[in-house]
Amino acid sequence: MENIVKAFYHDGYQLGMKATKSGITAEGTFDALQEMYAAIDNLNDSLLDLARQQGQPIHCKKGCSWCCHQPIFALEYELDYLKAYILNNFSGQEQDAISKRAAAKNDKLKNLKDDALLNSKSPCPLLKDGTCTTYTVRPMACRIYLSTNVDSCLRFYNHPEDKSSYPALLDFPMRAGRMMNEGFKAALKSAGAKVEEFRIEEKLC
């Protein structure tokens, strides 16, 4: 299993190197990022099919947003990609609404630390009527969060301080996605890019 997970790091690194082949540009980074997301989505689709065949379907679906109320962290290039999508696909009024929701959430969370931050519950500024408005360009953290039991997500939402109430998540896609993103980040850093991690709302204010 470890060798398989390490292979995802290698794949992410190769995509990151592809992004920097002609210098670090937004276009090159975004194109390579799309490829990385597509690879993880294909993995998830395969896991979803297997789970259904074994009578253990994944409960995550469009319109289920319990996990969208906790702090979501993403790397800077992911958030730049997200912001570019919003700029090119949303009206000025919609952009202003997202910015206001992001600022409100950031004000609520910016002084929280450790468990107080991780256990906080507040809707993502990209949610509208319980649905993600930027689903196709959502960060890696959102793509690899797959629950096998929606009741466990609801318990975590209502009782985040209870250590036994953590969502019943699939481990493999989380590890694979994180390693791929780490590889991508390592390649960008080797080319001189400074890559930091932020909460989503910090970059959307």
LINNORMO-V748484 format. One line per field, one symbol per residue. phi: phi as a letter, one per 20 degrees, with the letter a starting at -180 (. if undefined). psi: psi as a letter, one per 20 degrees, with the letter a starting at -180 (. if undefined). A space follows every 10 residues. Layout:
phi = ???
psi = ???
This chain:
phi = .fffffffff fffffffffd gdnecfffff fffgffffff ffffffffff fffemcffef agoecgfedd fddbfgffff fffffffecd fgffffffff ffffffffdf declffffef cbfgfefblm cfecgfdffg gffdeddebf fffffffecf fefeefgeef ffffffffff fffgffffff eofedddcfg ffedf
psi = ghhghhhhgg ghghhhhhhj hkroqggggh ghhgggghgh hggggghggg gghjkmqpip rpiokgijjr ppqqqghghg gghhgghiiq rhghghgggg hggghghhih jqqchhghiq opqpiiqpkj qpikghjqrg hhhjnoqjoh hhggghghmh iohijqqnqp gghggggghg hgggghgghh jjqoorqqqg hhii.
